[in-house]
Amino acid sequence: LTREKMNLELLRIWAEAKKTIVFVTHGITEAVFLGTRVIVLTAGPARMADNFRVELPHPRTLDMKTQERFGEYTRRIYHLLGMD
């Protein structure tokens, strides 16, 4: 499976199971795509840099990654990590 297909499958399982799932990832776009809430940690010693809700509609689709709101969330994370 490609990463994108795997992410869509994870979202399908989550919607079907109707349970809380915690995803841990180093992928910024993956965090925004999969998450309803994103917690950003700094490099060691790790501390919380931000904790915010991702207000994107469900079901998520791959074309959402091209939307301005998606870009705003990813830029926010890049900025928090000093990667902008």
C-alpha angles and dihedrals in degrees: 000000000000118000091252093052090046090052091050089050091051090052090049092051091047092051092047096046095045090208134127112263127189114211119194114197143154089210112103096196090043091054092052093044096049101032136088087183127025125201113194118205126197124230117278127342080045118220131164112270095177143348117199143156120249105225100199122130125256136264091052118218131195092244088065087078088073095053121107094236091056089051091050091056094047092047089050090057094044089052093049089053093047092245099124 
